[in-house]
């Protein structure tokens, strides 16, 4: 649909590059400029060129994936100038040249040359999926472990990367590794955590973040969080990354206990990983989400007991004086975190029956392409099919806000359940974005808030804004889900 704008601007910045997370943040900043009705800042891949065309822009025919595409629609020339100024500010903020020295430094032209120039021991790869394999292999060949944030890397390439890392005594995290913490430094979407005794191996980004946040609420920190990618415990990948990460944490003197987090693995892979874990000197706790298995909050409580740390009772919550009363009986879940959505579906389906979703627990519970359906629904807005060419919902929540308004107007809706995830890489003030929509909703809204006291958004401030808008806010995703269930089953 053509954006309702009087002034449009399209340009290609040749050879300019930023990683996908930074470009999503920059696009969000440009779109937040007053008077901007549509904006896209992205590498000029075929997918992004198609997206720009669908927004009513005409990208140059000679744009390539090595170029940066800028497309902005604004109400007038002044708004456009302000948007371009904001763009340049955001770009320069991460690309400011060093000053004070006389030496000329030639920028490296390959990942391997950058590794050798810097003496690095870890490389973060966030290039488009079709190029990520080559960049990651270049990093491994240069002697560094890799975190591959990129998705859309083939299964065969993932296996080759992990085998190559193992041959070199290195670690390959990912592809599609959204979260890691190495020695207290967060990479990708990561929370600010204190140092501590717990190491985490996660085939889940938001699952790792939620575990970090729950432990932080009890005063317990982490040594490292090693993401392995969502496919690692599948039958083809066979836990290659998980086994390597377990060995790395077992060899780490600061790690006293390891937690492995994943959606349901292939049964034979789970057996292999459990057998491997049993041979380690460091105890391993498993959080393999599935029917009949403990939820993340239960696992966190078990970890605390093993460490001799009191379990919060109750876990933190921020509750309004009262919630609206809705006549409907359906839960409508609107999630940015895939694992949080999955955990909520497991809990809700056990109590209520089928929960339909774009990432369903069972194939027959799937949703059509328009994501509409009757009864209980939970949507993972962070799923790859919904983030192609658009910022992740943890960065830009407008798509969820539109759906919140639609669900609140549906007489069948009894409660809206949603997550808000804090930390580096996420929206700088998500509560300020979502609170007005919650305040306007005429149905109860329950929020699962994942964050730590050190996160830049301010955990208490975010919780207070959401509560004051009328939401019931819980630090535990499982407790938030159970509260939503109570609201639709109360008689």
N, C-alpha and C positions, 0 to 999 in steps of 0.2 A: 504494500500500500504506500502510495506517495505521501511523504510527511508534509503536514500543513505548514510550509515555510515559505517566506518571501525571498530569502537569500540562501543560495547553496554554494558550497565550496568543496571542490575535490582536488586533491593533489597527491602526488607520489614522491616520497623522499627516497631517492636512490641510495641503496646500500645501507640505509639506516636500520638498526635492529634493536629491539627490546624483547625480553622473554615474554611468554604468553601471560603470566600472572601480572607482570608490570603493565602490559598493554591493556588488560582488563581494567586495572585500576585507573589508568590514564583515561580510557574511554568513559569510565564512570565519572571521573572528575570533569571531563569536557561536557558530558550530558547534564551535569549539575549546574553548569553556568547559566545564569538567568537569561531567558530568551532563546535557548537552544532547544529545538524540538526533536532533533535526532543527531546522533554523532557516532562515528565508528573510527577507531584508531587501531589498526591491526596490520600484520604482515599480509602482503598482497598475494596470498595463496588462492587457488581457484575457489575454495570454499568461501573465503572472505570476500572475494570479488563478486561471487554470486549473491552473497548476503547484501553487499552494498547495492547491487542492482535491484534486489528485492525491496530495498528501502527507498528506491526512486533515484539513486545516484547513477552516474555514467562513468565508471572508472576508465582510465586510459587503457587502450588495447595492448600497450607494450609493457604494462606492469608485470613484474615477476615476483616470485616468492621471496626474493632477496631484497625487495623494496618495502617500505612502510606506506600503507594507504591511509590517508586522512580524508574523511568525508563528514561534513558538518552542514546541517540545515538550521538556520536561525531566523528569527522574526524580522531582523533588520541588520544593516551593516555594523552598527555599534555592537550588537550582541555577537555577531560573527567575529569582530576584532577581539572582543573579550574572550571568546572561546579559544581563538588562536593564541592569544597571550597566555591563557591558562595551559594550553597544550605545550607551549615552549617552556613554561615554568616547570611543568611536570617532567618533560624530557630532560631539561638541563639539571634538574635536581638529582638525577641518577647518572648523569654523564658529564659531570663537571671536571675539566682537566686539572691535573695537579699543577700547583704554582710554587714559585720560590726557588726552583732549581734551573740550571742552565742546560742540563743534558736533554737531548731529544730522545724520547722513547718511541720506538716504532711498534705500533700495536700488532700483536700476533694475529696471524690470519687463519690459524687452525687451532682446534682445542688442544692438540698435542703440544704445539709450540707455546701456547699459553701456560700449560702445565709446567713445561720445562723452564720457562721464564720465571714463573712465580715460585717454583719449588712446591707446588700444591700436592696434597695427599687425598683430596676429595674434589670431584667435579660434579656440579649440578647441571644437568642437561634439560633445557626447556625449549627446544626448537620444535618446529612442526614434526609430527610423527614420522613422516616419510624421510626426514633427515636425521632423526634422533639416533637411529642405530649406528650410523657412520660416526657421528660425533661421540657417542658413548664408547664405541670400539677404539676410537682415536685416544680417548682418555685412558682406557684400560691399557692400551699399548704403551702409553707414556708413563704408566706406573701408578695411576690413582684409582681408588674406588670411585664408583659413580652413583649418583642419585638421578634417575631418569624420571623427571616430573611429567614428561610428554606422554600423551596417550596416543592411540591409533598406531602403535607399533605392533607388527605382526607377532603371532604366537611363535613362529619359527625363529624370528629375530630375538625375541625374549629368551628363548632357550639357548641360543648361541651366545648371547651376552652373559648369561649366568654361568654357562660352561667356561667361557673365556675368562671370566673373573676368577672362578675356582682354580683354573690352571695357573693363574698368576698369583694366587694367594690374596686376592682382593675381594671386595664385596660389590655386587650389583644390586642396588635398590630400585625396584620398579621393573618395567615401565609403569606409568600411571601411579607413581608413588607421590602422593600429595603431601605427606607429612613426615618429617624426620627431626630429631633433636640429637645433635652430636656434641657431647661435652658441654651441654648447656646452650648451644647455638641452635636456634630453630630454623628449619629450612622448609620452604613451601608454606602451607597453612599450619602454623604451629603456635602453641601457647607458651607463655613465659612461665617456666617452672624452676623451682629451686633444685639444687643438686640433692641426690638421694640414692637409696639402695636398689631401686626397682628399675630393671631394664625391660623394655617393651619391644616385642616383635609383632608387626601389624600388617596384615593384608587388608588394611582398612584405615583410611585417613581419619575420619571423624570418630571411628571406634577408638583409635589411639588418643585422639584429643579428649574424648570423654573420659577415658581411663585416667589420663593425666590430670584432668580437672577434678575428678572424684578424689584421687589421692591427695591432690593439693588441698582440697577442702578439709582433709584430715591432718594436714601438716606434713605430708610425706612427699618427697621429691623423687626424681628419676635420674638415673645415670645416663642412659641413652635411649632414644626411640628409633628403631630401625624399621622403616617401611619396606615392604617387599613387593608391593603391587597386588591388585585384586585377584589376579589369575594364578598366583604362585602355588596355592594349594589345590589347584585343579589337577586332573589326571595327567595331562600332557606335560605341565611344568614340574609336577611331582615334588613340590616343596623345595626346589633347589635354593631359592633365596632364604627361606625360613631356616633350613638346616645350616646354611652359612652364617646367618645372623645369630642363631643359637650358639654356634661355636665361638663367634666373636664376643658375645656377651659373657659366655662362660669363661673366656680368657681374660675378662676385664676385672681387675681387682675391686673396683668400686661397685660392681653389681652383685647384690646378695640374693636376689630373687628375680626370675624372669616371668613375664606374662606374654602369652601368645594369643593374639586376637584375630578372629576371622569370621566371616560368614561360613556356612557349612562347607567343609572341605570334601574332596573325594574320599570315601571311606578308607581305601587302601593307603592314600597319602596321609590321612590322619594317623593311621596305625604306624606308618613309617616314622612320622615326626614324633609321636609319643615314645616309640622305642628308642629313638635317637636321644630324646630329652632325658630318658631314664638313665642313660649312660653318662650324663654330664655331672660335674661336681656341684653345679649351681641348681637349686630346686626350680622347677618350672610349673607354673599354673596356667591352665588353658581356659580361654574364653572363646569357645567355638559356638557361636550363636546358632541354635537350632531348637526345634520343639523338644521340650523336656530337659533342656540344658539351662544352667543358670544365666541370668541376664548380666549385663556389665556391672550394674550396681552390686549384685550379689557377689560377683567375682572380686570387685574392689574391696568389699567387706571381708572376704576371705583372705585377701592379700594383707590387709591391715591386721587381722587376727594373727596371721603367721609371723608378722613383724612385731607383735606385741603392742600394737597401737590401738587405742580405743576407736570403735566405729562410731561416726556421728549418728546420733539418735535424737531427733530425726536428721536426715540430710538437709542441707540448707534449702529454704523455700521463702518466697516473698509473696504473701497472699493478700488480695484486696479484701475489703470489708464484706463484699458480696459480689456474686457473679450474676450476669443477666440470666433470665429463665427462658429457655427455648422449648418450643413444642416438639421439635424434631427429635428423632432417636438415632441419627446416624453420626458416626465420627467421620470428620473430614481432616485428614492429616496432610500438611503442606511442609515438606522437609527440604532442607538444603544438603543434609548429610545422609548419604546412602545407607550407612550402617545404622544410624539412628532411626531411619525410616524402617529398615528391616527389623530391628529390635522391637519397635512399636507394633509392627504388623504381627510378629510372633506373639506378643503379649495379648494384643486385641483379638486376634483370631482364636486364641485359646478360650477367651471369655465370650466372644460374640459370634463366632462363626466366620464365614468368608469375608476377607477384606480385599477389595479390588485395587489394583495398582498397575503403574507402568513398569514396575519391577516386582512382579507378583511372587508370593511364596509358592504358588502352584500355577502352571500355565493357564488353567481354566479360570483363574481369577484375574486375568489380564484386562487392561483397559483398551478401548479403541484409540486411534491416533489423536482424537480431539480431547482425550483424557477425561471424558464425561461418563458418568454411570450412576446407577442408583445404589442405595445402601451405603455401607462403610467403604470409604476410599482413602488411600494414602498415596501421595505422589512424591517421588524423588525428583525434585527439580534440578538436582545436580547430576543426574544421569547423562552420560555422554550424548545421547540423542537429543537432549534438550539444551545442551551447552554449546553445540556447534555454532560458531560464529557469534556467540553472545557471552558476556561475562558470567562467571559462575555465580549462583545465587548467594553465596557467602560474601560476594563483592557487590552485587547489584540485585536487590530484592524486588524490583518492580514487577516481575512476572508473578511472583508469589503474592504480592499485594493485590494485584488485579484479581487473582483467584480467591483471595480472602474475602474481598468484597462480594464476589459472585456467590461463594458458599454462604456467607452471612445472610444473603437475600433468599436462599433456598429454604422453603418451609421444612424440608426433610432433614436439614442440618441441625443436630443437637449440640455439637461442640466442634470447635476448630482446634486441632492440636498442631503445633508448629515448633520448630527448633530455631534457636538463635545461637550462632557459634562465633566466639570471639577469638582474638589472637592475631599474630602477624599475618598479613596477607588478606585478612578479612576486611569487611567494610569498617571504616574508622569510627562509625557511630550507628550501628544497626538499630538500636532501640529507638533513636530519634527518627529513623526512617519508617519503622513499623508501628510505633506507638499511635500515631494519628489514625491509622487504619483499624487498630484494635479498639480505639475509643469510639469509632463510628459503628463498629459491629454490634448487632443486636442479639448476638449469640455468645455464650461463654467461650473464651479463648484461654487455652492452657499452653504455656510455653516451657519447653525444655531448654534451659540456658547452660551452654557449655563454655566455661571460661575459668580463668584463675585470677587470684588477687593481683598478680603482676601484669596482667594483660593491658595493652595500651588503651583499650576502650574504657577500662574501669569497670570491674565486675559489679560492684555495689551500685554504681551509678546506672548501669544498664538495667539491672534488676529492678531498681526503684522506678525508672522511667516506664518500664513495661507494667509493673504492678499499678502504678498511678494511672496508667491508661485503662486499667480494668482487667488485666490478665492475671491468672494464677501462675506463678513462676516457680519452677523446680530445678534444682541443680542436677537431679537424677532424671534421666530420660525415662527410665522404667516407672518411677513414681509419677511423673507427668502423665504417662500413658494410662496408668491405673486410675488416676484422678479423672481423666477423660472418660474412661469406661464407667466410673461411678456416676458421672453426670448424665450419661445416656441410658443408664439402667435404673436410675432412681425412680421410685413409684410414688 
